Amino acid sequence: MAKKKSPFDVVQKRPNRLALVEGLNHQGLLLLQQGQFQAGADLLAQSLAHNPHQPEVYYNFGFALQQLGLLDSAIQAYGQAIALLPNDADALMSRGHVLATQQRYTEAAADFAKAVKQVPNNADAWNNYGNVLLELAREPEAIEAYDKALNIRPVFAQAFFNKGKALGALERSAEAVQAYTAALKINPNYEEAKWHLSWVQLVLGDFAAGWPLFESRWTVPALGNQRCYPQLPQWLGQASLSGKHLLLYAEQGLGDTLQFCRYVPMLQAMGAQVSLAVQPPLVPLLAGQWPGVTVAEAFADVSPFDWAMPLMSLPLALGTTLATVPAEVPYIRIPELGHAVTHDRPRVGLVWSGSSGHKNDKNRSMSLATLAPLFELSVDWVCLNPELREADMAWLAQNPQAVLERPALSDFAETARVIAQLDLVITVDTSVAHLAGAMAKPVWILLPTGPDYRWLLEREDSPWYPTARLFRQAERGDWSGVVSRVANEFKRFSAPRTDTSI
């Protein structure tokens, strides 16, 4: 790491101390260049103890702390460098990067905004600024930042890729395809660009192009290799399954498994004996759904199997198009629950947030307070969220009129039994949407702009789930408009039918 020239003149008054400081700085920098970050940080700290007015040393010290994972301390060190030299673009960008790592995006954006004013011809600075703006859902500004980066460096594949993500979030899908294609023209081996391009093609309904490119997920470093059972040959439709034993396995989210397990009967009809490895919470639900299919968390002994197959490659292997989506429901059934109970009011399940760890949680989830207009309706509301966030608990405590039944939900089998006794499920894009749809339960799915590929664009129905209705944000982040439309529509849904017979 090259040391920048200090902007300060050295006052030649205490030569012994000056020599000590310069020696510590030189030795510390050499250690950083050798990857010895702790030892280098120790020497730089000693230098700063002798002379705390060294912005360059604070910058190097911050870098060392950042490499050691001491992010709060790194932010403080970069802050000291900026306090001494406010227009230091490198320190601003470095602090902005660490702040972004901590998901402190508003602060990071402020640092990058200052940095690009100092180095307006730095393509990397504009690209990083765009990334932070994208995290803040300020997509138009992010696109402007990426365009500035591309004006400076026209062959900047990463900036094209990032621009594609911003365009996709705004549902400017055709332009997103162009951006990803440009990134791949520059770098044909850009696997993540292939993966994101497949999503845009699928959301546009171009399954013929999307499903083959969807296979690029196996080589995307950020995803990790989720391919299982490498000791078995992987089936992709290249051979007959008649008389063969096929091991299907889950690879991504719970909702993905619920969506794509619909293909099991098709494989059985092709003559395959099927076994299914799924996430532990789904085993009690899926075991026994299909005669002759063994469902387990995993299979240690693979000797009985002829082929292995990831669930999400089935649409490619079986040539699924929009016209041929296997949409017969229910394909997940719940055993008889006894006599139906008559209720005076509709019973409706609610899911307003998913896992906080989901990469798109900030876009797909909302607060319970946003649903306040629904609690004015004459409805018995049933919470299908397995857990409530602190803000939601606080809102319920302050709004006793919002009565929300909270059944114990130990696993998906229990959730399915509750759903079976409801009149309707209203949910954001979580696994419950897939479960209700697979059970043929009426389900209203609330979607953000830039939705997941499986919900396509603009349409209010889903080819995957005939009982689903889709309620989409009209503007980025506007859940209130969605909730208002749901409330108005529910009045029609729950209205008593008029007997017109004579």
Disulfide bonds with the S-S distance in Angstrom:
none
